[in-house]
């Protein structure tokens, strides 16, 4: 594999790793592990830990999708493998 392809995959896998770390921290961390500590904060009248488990994680996941798509498009353009 040439140097450019190796750098492309390194950047792509780094992006995937970072998105999965955020996904894990939000879903498992905020929704389960830290839910007790977050429950002292209220948002819309509901404890924050409950809110993350029910709704907040979904908002973060949708934001991650848009972040991933935008960043991946930038990486593709940088390495000249974009579809346009």
C-alpha positions as CSV (number, residue, x, y, z in Angstrom):
1,X,0.0,0.0,0.0
2,X,1.4,3.4,-0.9
3,X,2.0,6.2,1.6
4,X,-1.1,8.2,0.6
5,X,-3.5,5.3,1.0
6,X,-1.9,4.5,4.4
7,X,-2.4,8.1,5.6
8,X,-6.0,8.1,4.3
9,X,-6.9,5.0,6.2
10,X,-5.1,6.2,9.3
11,X,-7.2,9.4,9.3
12,X,-10.4,7.5,8.5
13,X,-9.9,5.0,11.3
14,X,-8.9,7.8,13.7
15,X,-12.2,9.5,12.9
16,X,-14.2,6.3,13.5
17,X,-12.4,5.7,16.7
18,X,-13.1,9.2,18.0
19,X,-16.8,9.0,17.0
20,X,-17.1,5.6,18.7
21,X,-15.5,7.0,21.9
22,X,-18.0,9.8,22.1
23,X,-20.8,7.4,21.3
24,X,-19.7,5.1,24.2
25,X,-19.3,7.9,26.7
26,X,-22.7,9.4,25.9
27,X,-24.7,6.1,25.8
28,X,-23.0,4.1,28.5
29,X,-21.3,6.8,30.5
30,X,-24.0,9.6,30.7
31,X,-27.0,7.2,30.4
32,X,-25.8,4.5,32.9
33,X,-22.6,5.0,34.8
34,X,-22.9,8.7,35.6
35,X,-26.7,8.8,35.6
36,X,-26.8,9.1,39.4
37,X,-24.4,12.0,39.6
38,X,-26.2,13.7,36.7
39,X,-29.6,13.3,38.3
40,X,-28.9,16.3,40.6
41,X,-29.2,18.5,37.5
42,X,-32.7,19.1,36.1
43,X,-33.4,19.8,32.4
44,X,-37.1,20.4,31.5
45,X,-38.1,19.2,35.0
46,X,-36.4,15.8,34.5
47,X,-33.1,14.6,36.0
48,X,-30.3,14.9,33.5
49,X,-29.2,11.3,33.8
50,X,-32.8,10.2,32.8
51,X,-32.9,12.8,30.0
52,X,-29.6,11.5,28.5
53,X,-30.8,7.9,28.7
54,X,-34.2,8.8,27.0
55,X,-33.5,11.7,24.7
56,X,-30.2,13.3,25.0
57,X,-28.2,10.4,23.6
58,X,-30.3,10.4,20.5
59,X,-29.6,14.1,19.9
60,X,-25.9,13.5,20.3
61,X,-26.0,10.5,18.0
62,X,-27.7,12.5,15.2
63,X,-25.0,15.3,15.7
64,X,-22.3,12.6,15.5
65,X,-23.7,11.4,12.1
66,X,-23.5,14.9,10.7
67,X,-20.1,15.5,12.2
68,X,-18.8,12.2,10.7
69,X,-20.3,12.9,7.3
70,X,-18.8,16.4,7.1
71,X,-15.4,15.3,8.4
72,X,-15.3,12.3,6.2
73,X,-16.1,14.4,3.1
74,X,-13.2,16.7,4.1
75,X,-10.8,13.8,4.4
76,X,-12.0,12.4,1.0
77,X,-11.4,15.7,-0.7
78,X,-8.0,16.1,0.9
79,X,-6.9,12.7,-0.5
80,X,-8.8,13.2,-3.8
81,X,-11.1,10.2,-3.4
82,X,-14.3,12.2,-3.2
83,X,-17.3,11.3,-5.4
84,X,-17.7,14.7,-7.1
